[in-house]
């Protein structure tokens, strides 16, 4: 066989192999989106070991401690006018690390948000909360650390605040005080942004 036909043959084989393998960085979703209703205590006056944060992979309620992995922290404390105010805090605003950020969506209803936007997510700013506030969270997940593409190492979730109980916590007379109630929908598949029911397609 001459050199020219050999080169052409190898080229055809390379194209065929690439077509058969497809995108080597493509990932396949394995888990349907998850919906849950949860409640946390405000960090400032939380009872000992009371959950004050969420690890969105799960999702799981956790304490805001050095041994916990959390993606969003909740607090209730006085604002500049001395009134009680609820807040959402990214990890970097609480500790010296940051693996999650979020954006506030004030233009859509919670159920109408079908996917996490492809925009910068703020990992430093504290966001005031009220009933109806919606935040979309981008979190770097340990479960996705094996992904070679950086964008595929994140998971996305959306949260809407249902209600806030500003009355002080008391373990005997008011155990539901100082609490924030919310709904969350998580796409637990690495790099996928869809919030539609079932397995995501993007």
Backbone as CSV, one residue per row, in Angstrom:
resi,resn,N_x,N_y,N_z,CA_x,CA_y,CA_z,C_x,C_y,C_z
1,UNK,0.866,-1.195,0.000,0.000,0.000,0.000,0.891,1.229,0.000
2,UNK,0.583,2.215,-0.840,1.369,3.442,-0.893,1.093,4.291,0.335
3,UNK,1.922,5.289,0.543,1.780,6.145,1.713,0.481,6.934,1.669
4,UNK,0.099,7.430,0.507,-1.099,8.277,0.424,-2.367,7.528,0.820
5,UNK,-2.635,6.323,0.221,-3.825,5.589,0.647,-3.781,5.240,2.130
6,UNK,-2.584,4.968,2.676,-2.489,4.628,4.090,-2.927,5.805,4.949
7,UNK,-2.478,7.004,4.587,-2.890,8.196,5.334,-4.393,8.387,5.273
8,UNK,-4.957,8.207,4.084,-6.405,8.359,3.949,-7.155,7.330,4.775
9,UNK,-6.659,6.103,4.772,-7.311,5.045,5.543,-7.281,5.349,7.029
10,UNK,-6.126,5.814,7.522,-6.024,6.150,8.945,-6.936,7.312,9.301
11,UNK,-7.069,8.261,8.384,-7.955,9.383,8.639,-9.398,8.948,8.766
12,UNK,-9.818,8.039,7.869,-11.189,7.513,7.936,-11.413,6.774,9.244
13,UNK,-10.407,5.976,9.653,-10.534,5.244,10.917,-10.660,6.191,12.100
14,UNK,-9.896,7.285,12.066,-9.945,8.248,13.165,-11.320,8.899,13.271
15,UNK,-11.873,9.294,12.108,-13.204,9.893,12.094,-14.240,8.903,12.589
16,UNK,-14.130,7.656,12.151,-15.080,6.627,12.569,-15.009,6.399,14.069
17,UNK,-13.777,6.359,14.600,-13.617,6.135,16.034,-14.193,7.294,16.828
18,UNK,-13.949,8.515,16.356,-14.474,9.683,17.060,-15.988,9.687,17.047
19,UNK,-16.566,9.273,15.902,-18.019,9.235,15.808,-18.600,8.171,16.723
20,UNK,-17.908,7.042,16.825,-18.408,5.954,17.667,-18.335,6.311,19.138
21,UNK,-17.249,7.031,19.537,-17.073,7.381,20.939,-17.939,8.569,21.329
22,UNK,-18.254,9.441,20.388,-19.007,10.629,20.711,-18.160,11.597,21.507
23,UNK,-18.805,12.453,22.299,-18.109,13.420,23.139,-17.536,12.715,24.365
24,UNK,-16.215,12.657,24.504,-15.640,11.939,25.639,-15.934,12.604,26.973
25,UNK,-16.376,13.869,26.959,-16.677,14.578,28.194,-18.177,14.604,28.498
26,UNK,-18.986,13.969,27.655,-20.429,13.947,27.877,-20.759,13.135,29.123
27,UNK,-21.773,13.579,29.853,-22.228,12.853,31.035,-23.708,12.528,30.879
28,UNK,-24.115,11.463,31.524,-25.496,10.992,31.423,-26.186,11.153,32.769
29,UNK,-27.353,11.773,32.810,-28.062,11.904,34.083,-28.557,10.547,34.587
30,UNK,-28.530,10.352,35.877,-28.937,9.072,36.463,-30.027,9.205,37.514
31,UNK,-30.280,10.436,37.983,-31.201,10.638,39.099,-32.232,11.713,38.754
32,UNK,-33.516,11.448,38.962,-34.528,12.480,38.714,-34.349,13.665,39.658
33,UNK,-34.887,14.802,39.268,-34.866,15.970,40.147,-35.617,15.665,41.435
34,UNK,-35.214,16.325,42.498,-35.740,16.062,43.846,-36.440,17.309,44.364
35,UNK,-37.626,17.126,44.936,-38.368,18.228,45.547,-38.594,17.924,47.015
36,UNK,-38.411,18.940,47.885,-38.604,18.719,49.312,-39.063,20.020,49.965
37,UNK,-39.678,19.891,51.138,-40.068,21.032,51.964,-39.315,20.918,53.280
38,UNK,-38.591,21.971,53.658,-37.692,21.899,54.805,-37.848,23.140,55.690
39,UNK,-37.285,23.052,56.892,-37.266,24.191,57.811,-35.931,24.229,58.525
40,UNK,-35.415,25.421,58.731,-34.144,25.617,59.437,-34.328,26.704,60.491
41,UNK,-33.425,26.711,61.444,-33.370,27.790,62.426,-32.481,28.909,61.904
42,UNK,-32.756,30.124,62.367,-31.845,31.218,62.096,-30.569,31.025,62.895
43,UNK,-29.436,31.246,62.267,-28.140,30.928,62.858,-27.889,31.647,64.183
44,UNK,-28.236,32.923,64.270,-27.853,33.733,65.424,-28.394,33.185,66.740
45,UNK,-29.648,32.782,66.791,-30.253,32.291,68.035,-30.729,30.851,67.902
46,UNK,-30.016,30.057,67.117,-30.408,28.656,66.926,-30.132,27.845,68.189
47,UNK,-30.962,26.840,68.455,-30.674,25.938,69.582,-29.436,25.102,69.284
48,UNK,-28.793,24.547,70.311,-27.620,23.702,70.077,-27.951,22.551,69.123
49,UNK,-27.097,22.374,68.137,-27.244,21.311,67.136,-28.476,21.474,66.255
50,UNK,-29.130,22.636,66.305,-30.259,22.872,65.416,-29.773,23.155,64.008
51,UNK,-30.410,22.593,62.977,-29.964,22.831,61.600,-30.167,24.284,61.194
52,UNK,-29.138,24.862,60.606,-29.187,26.260,60.178,-28.742,26.425,58.730
53,UNK,-28.462,25.308,58.060,-27.921,25.376,56.699,-28.368,24.149,55.916
54,UNK,-28.094,24.185,54.614,-28.489,23.093,53.724,-27.315,22.679,52.856
55,UNK,-27.066,21.405,52.818,-26.218,20.809,51.785,-27.172,20.426,50.669
56,UNK,-27.078,21.111,49.536,-28.087,20.928,48.493,-28.021,19.556,47.843
57,UNK,-26.874,18.866,47.953,-26.808,17.510,47.419,-27.495,16.595,48.411
58,UNK,-28.699,16.213,48.103,-29.523,15.411,49.028,-31.007,15.683,48.806
59,UNK,-31.476,16.893,49.198,-30.820,17.888,50.035,-30.830,17.455,51.505
60,UNK,-29.880,17.985,52.292,-29.720,17.585,53.677,-29.577,18.808,54.562
61,UNK,-30.323,18.842,55.674,-30.175,19.905,56.654,-28.943,19.627,57.507
62,UNK,-28.142,20.663,57.764,-26.920,20.512,58.549,-26.745,21.717,59.459
63,UNK,-25.856,21.582,60.424,-25.472,22.723,61.244,-24.394,23.522,60.519
64,UNK,-24.248,24.767,60.924,-23.204,25.610,60.345,-21.956,25.460,61.212
65,UNK,-21.242,24.395,61.002,-20.049,24.117,61.796,-18.879,23.827,60.870
66,UNK,-17.697,23.806,61.444,-16.489,23.580,60.645,-16.440,22.181,60.059
67,UNK,-17.209,21.258,60.629,-17.195,19.880,60.146,-18.334,19.584,59.178
68,UNK,-19.177,20.563,58.924,-20.315,20.370,58.024,-19.995,20.906,56.635
69,UNK,-20.592,20.276,55.635,-20.538,20.838,54.282,-21.892,21.488,54.014
70,UNK,-21.890,22.794,53.791,-23.144,23.491,53.543,-22.990,24.427,52.354
71,UNK,-24.117,24.620,51.661,-24.133,25.441,50.453,-24.875,26.752,50.649
72,UNK,-25.765,26.801,51.625,-26.499,28.028,51.919,-26.850,28.025,53.403
73,UNK,-26.579,29.132,54.055,-26.821,29.298,55.489,-27.961,30.284,55.669
74,UNK,-28.789,30.049,56.685,-29.925,30.918,56.970,-29.730,31.588,58.330
75,UNK,-30.161,32.834,58.416,-30.048,33.547,59.686,-31.244,34.464,59.870
76,UNK,-31.545,34.762,61.134,-32.516,35.780,61.511,-31.830,36.652,62.545
77,UNK,-31.675,37.931,62.230,-31.011,38.859,63.148,-31.535,40.259,62.890
78,UNK,-31.154,41.201,63.700,-31.641,42.559,63.552,-31.008,43.245,62.348
79,UNK,-31.837,44.002,61.629,-31.304,44.807,60.537,-30.818,46.146,61.080
80,UNK,-30.462,47.059,60.214,-29.898,48.340,60.649,-30.891,49.186,61.431
81,UNK,-32.190,48.899,61.276,-33.217,49.637,62.004,-33.619,48.940,63.297
82,UNK,-32.981,47.797,63.585,-33.292,47.076,64.809,-34.451,46.108,64.688
83,UNK,-34.904,45.860,63.468,-36.016,44.938,63.252,-35.484,43.552,62.882
84,UNK,-36.167,42.490,63.280,-35.711,41.150,62.898,-35.833,40.945,61.393
85,UNK,-34.814,40.373,60.792,-34.776,40.169,59.349,-34.107,38.837,59.059
86,UNK,-34.687,38.083,58.128,-34.101,36.809,57.700,-33.140,37.052,56.548
87,UNK,-32.102,36.203,56.484,-31.088,36.331,55.447,-30.660,34.951,54.945
88,UNK,-30.189,34.933,53.702,-29.488,33.769,53.147,-28.035,34.172,52.945
89,UNK,-27.130,33.288,53.366,-25.705,33.590,53.294,-24.971,32.484,52.554
90,UNK,-24.124,32.836,51.586,-23.252,31.827,50.985,-22.162,31.445,51.977
91,UNK,-21.549,30.268,51.829,-20.533,29.821,52.799,-19.417,30.825,53.028
92,UNK,-18.985,31.500,51.981,-17.864,32.429,52.113,-18.204,33.600,53.026
93,UNK,-19.491,33.905,53.184,-19.901,34.992,54.069,-19.931,34.559,55.529
94,UNK,-19.775,33.257,55.770,-19.821,32.723,57.134,-18.451,32.234,57.573
95,UNK,-17.747,31.555,56.677,-16.446,30.974,56.990,-15.420,31.463,55.971
96,UNK,-14.244,30.920,56.045,-13.162,31.375,55.167,-13.070,30.566,53.883
97,UNK,-14.138,29.873,53.542,-14.138,29.090,52.314,-15.423,29.399,51.557
98,UNK,-15.464,29.017,50.309,-16.677,29.227,49.542,-16.761,28.276,48.380
99,UNK,-17.760,27.431,48.387,-17.950,26.479,47.295,-19.332,26.609,46.681
100,UNK,-20.051,27.650,47.042,-21.405,27.820,46.519,-21.722,29.304,46.388
101,UNK,-22.603,29.601,45.464,-23.085,30.956,45.291,-24.521,30.914,44.808
102,UNK,-25.195,32.051,44.816,-26.569,32.044,44.326,-26.950,33.374,43.707
103,UNK,-28.053,33.306,42.978,-28.656,34.496,42.389,-30.110,34.539,42.812
104,UNK,-30.639,35.735,42.939,-32.047,35.923,43.279,-32.840,36.071,41.995
105,UNK,-33.942,35.340,41.888,-34.824,35.452,40.724,-36.106,36.140,41.175
106,UNK,-36.293,37.369,40.714,-37.472,38.145,41.104,-38.432,38.348,39.944
107,UNK,-38.210,37.636,38.841,-39.017,37.860,37.641,-39.965,36.713,37.328
108,UNK,-39.771,35.540,37.963,-40.569,34.369,37.625,-41.174,33.742,38.873
109,UNK,-42.253,33.020,38.681,-42.801,32.202,39.758,-41.891,30.993,39.958
110,UNK,-41.902,30.433,41.162,-41.007,29.320,41.488,-41.176,28.169,40.510
111,UNK,-42.414,27.767,40.253,-42.656,26.629,39.368,-42.311,26.931,37.917
112,UNK,-42.243,28.213,37.571,-41.953,28.580,36.184,-40.458,28.537,35.875
113,UNK,-39.621,28.447,36.882,-38.175,28.406,36.658,-37.805,26.985,36.261
114,UNK,-37.519,26.777,34.997,-37.274,25.444,34.451,-35.804,25.048,34.423
115,UNK,-34.906,26.015,34.572,-33.487,25.683,34.540,-32.698,26.767,35.269
116,UNK,-31.531,26.397,35.757,-30.640,27.358,36.404,-29.968,28.206,35.337
117,UNK,-29.953,29.521,35.496,-29.351,30.369,34.458,-27.847,30.205,34.396
118,UNK,-27.295,30.398,33.214,-25.854,30.325,32.999,-25.279,31.730,33.156
119,UNK,-25.171,32.151,34.419,-24.694,33.492,34.759,-23.721,33.361,35.925
120,UNK,-22.970,34.429,36.239,-22.124,34.377,37.440,-22.985,34.253,38.701
121,UNK,-22.580,33.385,39.604,-23.284,33.198,40.877,-22.477,33.868,41.982
122,UNK,-23.159,34.682,42.789,-22.472,35.475,43.800,-22.161,34.608,45.012
123,UNK,-20.887,34.496,45.356,-20.493,33.645,46.471,-20.117,34.436,47.718
124,UNK,-20.461,35.738,47.757,-20.048,36.577,48.883,-21.161,37.433,49.482
125,UNK,-22.222,37.688,48.747,-23.233,38.658,49.165,-24.348,38.010,49.987
126,UNK,-24.706,38.658,51.097,-25.824,38.226,51.939,-27.124,38.756,51.344
127,UNK,-28.137,37.915,51.281,-29.405,38.281,50.641,-30.524,38.318,51.681
128,UNK,-31.245,39.435,51.824,-32.400,39.470,52.726,-33.527,38.612,52.175
129,UNK,-34.274,37.988,53.077,-35.348,37.073,52.680,-36.690,37.549,53.211
130,UNK,-37.725,37.220,52.451,-39.105,37.363,52.883,-39.884,36.252,52.226
131,UNK,-41.122,36.059,52.639,-41.944,35.036,52.000,-42.035,35.319,50.506
132,UNK,-41.718,34.306,49.704,-41.764,34.447,48.253,-40.410,34.680,47.613
133,UNK,-39.371,34.982,48.384,-38.039,35.171,47.800,-37.547,33.860,47.193
134,UNK,-36.979,33.952,45.996,-36.468,32.773,45.277,-34.979,32.956,45.040
135,UNK,-34.205,31.944,45.408,-32.775,31.948,45.100,-32.435,30.673,44.336
136,UNK,-31.561,30.813,43.366,-31.044,29.674,42.610,-29.598,29.473,43.041
137,UNK,-29.257,28.242,43.406,-27.963,27.957,44.026,-27.090,27.131,43.085
138,UNK,-25.839,27.532,42.955,-24.819,26.758,42.252,-23.827,26.278,43.308
139,UNK,-23.663,24.969,43.437,-22.815,24.423,44.491,-21.800,23.444,43.928
140,UNK,-20.543,23.642,44.304,-19.498,22.697,43.945,-19.686,21.451,44.800
141,UNK,-19.894,20.311,44.144,-20.251,19.088,44.861,-19.099,18.098,44.884
142,UNK,-18.846,17.533,46.073,-17.811,16.502,46.183,-18.151,15.302,45.315
143,UNK,-19.451,15.041,45.138,-19.874,13.908,44.319,-19.514,14.101,42.851
144,UNK,-19.243,15.336,42.456,-18.914,15.630,41.054,-17.442,15.959,40.855
145,UNK,-16.638,15.753,41.871,-15.224,16.149,41.796,-14.437,15.349,40.766
146,UNK,-14.958,14.193,40.359,-14.241,13.368,39.371,-14.443,13.880,37.948
147,UNK,-15.367,14.804,37.761,-15.610,15.329,36.420,-14.425,16.161,35.959
148,UNK,-13.992,15.970,34.703,-12.831,16.660,34.172,-13.152,18.082,33.726
149,UNK,-14.398,18.311,33.330,-14.820,19.639,32.885,-15.313,20.413,34.105
150,UNK,-14.761,21.605,34.324,-15.071,22.374,35.532,-16.568,22.645,35.674
151,UNK,-17.239,22.950,34.571,-18.667,23.274,34.626,-19.516,22.081,35.047
152,UNK,-18.971,20.885,34.946,-19.715,19.687,35.315,-19.481,19.276,36.768
153,UNK,-18.773,20.101,37.518,-18.520,19.804,38.921,-19.533,20.458,39.851
154,UNK,-20.515,21.138,39.261,-21.530,21.829,40.049,-22.867,21.101,39.979
155,UNK,-23.672,21.278,41.040,-25.082,20.919,40.977,-25.890,22.194,41.246
156,UNK,-27.144,22.179,40.807,-27.979,23.370,40.879,-29.286,23.067,41.606
157,UNK,-29.780,24.056,42.304,-31.060,23.921,42.996,-31.758,25.273,43.032
158,UNK,-33.059,25.241,43.253,-33.815,26.474,43.437,-34.587,26.365,44.744
159,UNK,-34.700,27.497,45.441,-35.324,27.556,46.757,-36.306,28.712,46.775
160,UNK,-37.482,28.486,47.373,-38.431,29.564,47.592,-38.813,29.590,49.065
161,UNK,-38.816,30.773,49.654,-39.180,30.923,51.059,-40.701,30.902,51.184
162,UNK,-41.206,29.984,52.001,-42.654,29.890,52.222,-43.104,30.785,53.366
163,UNK,-42.385,30.752,54.499,-42.765,31.582,55.638,-41.585,31.719,56.581
164,UNK,-41.661,32.732,57.436,-40.613,33.001,58.420,-41.278,33.247,59.767
165,UNK,-40.838,32.530,60.797,-41.358,32.697,62.147,-40.342,33.518,62.935
166,UNK,-40.677,34.782,63.152,-39.749,35.681,63.822,-39.850,35.631,65.342
167,UNK,-40.794,34.904,65.897,-40.895,34.830,67.351,-39.678,34.103,67.916
168,UNK,-39.231,34.463,69.125,-38.007,33.863,69.669,-38.174,32.366,69.944
169,UNK,-37.101,31.639,69.718,-37.100,30.206,70.015,-37.101,29.976,71.525
170,UNK,-37.928,29.018,71.934,-37.905,28.512,73.301,-38.166,27.022,73.227
171,UNK,-37.267,26.226,73.747,-37.373,24.782,73.610,-38.615,24.187,74.223
172,UNK,-39.232,24.896,75.179,-40.425,24.372,75.849,-41.695,25.044,75.352
173,UNK,-41.688,26.368,75.269,-42.918,27.086,74.942,-43.041,27.465,73.471
174,UNK,-41.913,27.523,72.755,-41.985,27.931,71.346,-40.872,27.270,70.536
175,UNK,-40.915,25.945,70.399,-39.843,25.246,69.673,-39.792,25.572,68.181
176,UNK,-40.855,26.169,67.639,-40.878,26.530,66.218,-40.469,27.971,65.988
177,UNK,-40.047,28.650,67.045,-39.619,30.034,66.881,-38.281,30.133,66.173
178,UNK,-38.003,31.309,65.594,-36.731,31.582,64.917,-36.485,30.585,63.777
179,UNK,-37.515,30.368,62.958,-37.406,29.365,61.893,-37.798,29.935,60.537
180,UNK,-37.217,29.325,59.502,-37.484,29.687,58.112,-37.933,28.432,57.384
181,UNK,-39.085,28.498,56.745,-39.647,27.355,56.019,-39.501,27.611,54.513
182,UNK,-39.082,26.582,53.793,-38.854,26.773,52.361,-39.042,25.472,51.604
183,UNK,-39.248,25.626,50.282,-39.269,24.488,49.357,-38.007,24.531,48.519
184,UNK,-37.518,23.354,48.171,-36.301,23.260,47.382,-36.475,22.216,46.296
185,UNK,-35.941,22.496,45.121,-35.900,21.522,44.035,-34.468,21.433,43.548
186,UNK,-33.930,20.231,43.537,-32.520,19.998,43.237,-32.378,19.126,42.007
187,UNK,-31.446,19.506,41.137,-31.000,18.603,40.077,-29.679,18.012,40.554
188,UNK,-29.675,16.759,41.043,-28.468,16.181,41.645,-27.454,15.648,40.642
189,UNK,-27.730,15.810,39.356,-26.828,15.308,38.316,-25.756,16.342,38.002
190,UNK,-24.515,15.923,38.011,-23.378,16.818,37.844,-23.491,17.618,36.544
191,UNK,-23.482,18.946,36.676,-23.454,19.822,35.518,-24.792,20.091,34.865
192,UNK,-25.849,19.404,35.284,-27.165,19.611,34.671,-27.893,20.748,35.376
193,UNK,-28.667,21.518,34.592,-29.316,22.727,35.097,-30.835,22.645,35.118
194,UNK,-31.389,21.540,34.684,-32.839,21.466,34.529,-33.545,21.273,35.866
195,UNK,-34.680,21.927,36.033,-35.539,21.731,37.193,-36.866,21.067,36.814
196,UNK,-36.963,20.544,35.614,-38.165,19.822,35.221,-38.223,18.488,35.961
197,UNK,-39.431,17.952,36.121,-39.586,16.668,36.787,-38.905,15.568,35.975
198,UNK,-38.410,14.546,36.664,-37.801,13.412,35.991,-36.335,13.640,35.698
199,UNK,-35.788,12.812,34.817,-34.388,12.931,34.433,-34.181,14.170,33.574
200,UNK,-33.150,14.957,33.858,-32.926,16.154,33.048,-32.340,15.800,31.686
201,UNK,-32.507,16.730,30.764,-31.931,16.548,29.421,-30.863,17.578,29.129
202,UNK,-30.669,18.534,30.028,-29.633,19.548,29.833,-29.165,20.068,31.185
